[in-house]
Amino acid sequence: MDILQARGGEGRAREDRAGEDRAGEDRARAQLARQAAAFSLGVPVEAVQASGRGTAAAAQARQVAMYLAHIAFEMSLARVALAFGRDRSTVAYACHKVEDMRDDPAFDARMDDLETSLRAMPAPGRIVGMPARTGAPVAAGMSW
């Protein structure tokens, strides 16, 4: 194997790790959106996470969660679909449905509040003031 082939393999491995990291962050964001939608709409989060359609309330909360992941976290429809274990067309339908529901001023205000809250969340694993996970020394008196 020549050096170019070796470097190409390393590059692919690095891209694979980056893709896995992004997919993990997408799943974490999807979970946060599910929990926010479930809490806000008064639906058990387990019902929102269910693989089947479930009740009408659970389906609506799931649609809201997909919409929030797309809008608040600026995830593409394809990334939202992967994170939720759904088809891209299902996510597109959910987003259109929620957009239609936003004609109701009370629902629109709730969506604005949820979007603002989710956008304000720090990225996973990047908490200001906490030591890095790299084994960096911790300041005296701090225990995590």
C-alpha positions in Angstrom: 0.0 0.0 0.0 1.4 3.4 -0.9 1.2 6.5 1.3 -1.7 8.0 -0.6 -3.8 4.9 0.0 -2.9 5.0 3.7 -3.8 8.6 4.0 -7.1 8.0 2.1 -8.0 5.4 4.6 -7.2 7.7 7.5 -9.3 10.4 5.9 -12.3 8.1 5.5 -12.0 6.9 9.1 -11.9 10.5 10.3 -15.0 11.3 8.1 -16.8 8.2 9.6 -16.0 9.4 13.1 -17.3 12.9 12.3 -20.5 11.4 10.8 -21.0 9.2 13.9 -20.4 12.2 16.2 -23.0 14.3 14.2 -25.5 11.4 14.2 -25.0 11.1 18.0 -25.6 14.8 18.5 -28.6 14.7 16.2 -30.1 11.8 18.3 -29.4 13.9 21.5 -31.1 16.9 20.0 -34.1 14.8 18.8 -34.4 13.4 22.4 -34.4 17.0 23.8 -37.0 18.1 21.2 -39.2 15.0 22.1 -38.9 15.8 25.8 -39.8 19.5 25.3 -42.7 18.7 23.1 -44.0 16.0 25.5 -43.7 18.3 28.5 -45.3 21.2 26.7 -48.2 19.3 25.3 -48.8 17.1 28.4 -48.0 13.8 26.8 -45.8 11.1 28.3 -42.4 11.1 26.6 -42.6 7.3 26.3 -45.7 7.8 24.0 -43.8 10.3 21.9 -40.8 7.9 21.6 -43.0 4.9 20.6 -42.3 3.4 17.2 -46.0 3.2 16.3 -48.4 6.1 15.8 -50.0 5.8 19.2 -52.7 8.2 20.3 -53.6 11.4 18.4 -52.0 13.4 21.2 -48.7 11.4 21.0 -48.6 11.7 17.2 -49.1 15.4 17.5 -46.4 15.7 20.1 -44.0 13.7 17.9 -44.8 16.0 14.9 -44.0 19.0 17.1 -40.8 17.4 18.2 -39.7 16.7 14.6 -40.6 20.3 13.7 -38.6 21.7 16.6 -35.6 19.6 15.7 -35.8 20.9 12.1 -36.4 24.5 13.0 -34.7 25.1 16.4 -31.6 23.0 15.7 -31.5 23.7 11.9 -31.3 20.0 11.1 -32.2 18.9 7.6 -35.3 16.8 7.1 -33.1 13.8 6.3 -31.1 14.2 9.5 -34.3 14.6 11.5 -35.7 11.5 9.9 -32.6 9.5 10.9 -32.6 10.8 14.4 -36.3 10.0 14.9 -36.2 6.7 13.0 -38.7 7.9 10.5 -38.9 8.5 6.8 -38.0 11.9 5.4 -41.5 12.3 3.9 -43.0 11.7 7.4 -40.8 14.5 8.8 -41.8 16.8 5.9 -45.5 16.0 6.5 -45.1 16.7 10.3 -43.4 20.1 9.6 -46.2 21.1 7.2 -48.8 20.1 9.7 -47.2 22.0 12.5 -46.8 25.1 10.3 -50.6 24.9 9.6 -51.3 24.6 13.4 -49.3 27.8 13.9 -52.3 29.8 12.5 -53.7 29.5 16.1 -52.0 32.4 18.0 -51.8 30.5 21.3 -50.1 27.5 19.6 -47.8 29.8 17.7 -46.7 31.5 20.9 -46.0 28.1 22.5 -43.9 27.1 19.5 -42.0 30.4 19.6 -41.2 29.7 23.3 -40.1 26.2 22.6 -37.9 27.2 19.7 -36.3 29.9 21.8 -35.7 27.5 24.7 -34.1 24.9 22.5 -31.9 27.3 20.6 -30.6 28.5 23.9 -29.4 25.1 24.9 -25.6 24.5 24.8 -24.3 22.0 22.4 -23.9 18.5 23.9 -20.7 18.1 26.0 -19.7 21.7 25.9 -20.7 23.2 29.3 -19.0 26.4 30.1 -17.0 26.3 33.3 -16.7 22.5 33.4 -13.4 20.8 32.8 -12.8 19.2 29.5 -13.2 15.4 29.2 -9.6 15.1 28.1 -8.3 14.5 31.5 -7.4 18.1 32.0 -6.7 19.0 35.6 -9.6 20.2 37.7 -9.4 23.4 39.6 -8.7 23.0 43.3 -11.9 22.4 45.3 -13.9 21.2 42.3 -15.2 17.7 42.2 -17.3 16.4 39.3 
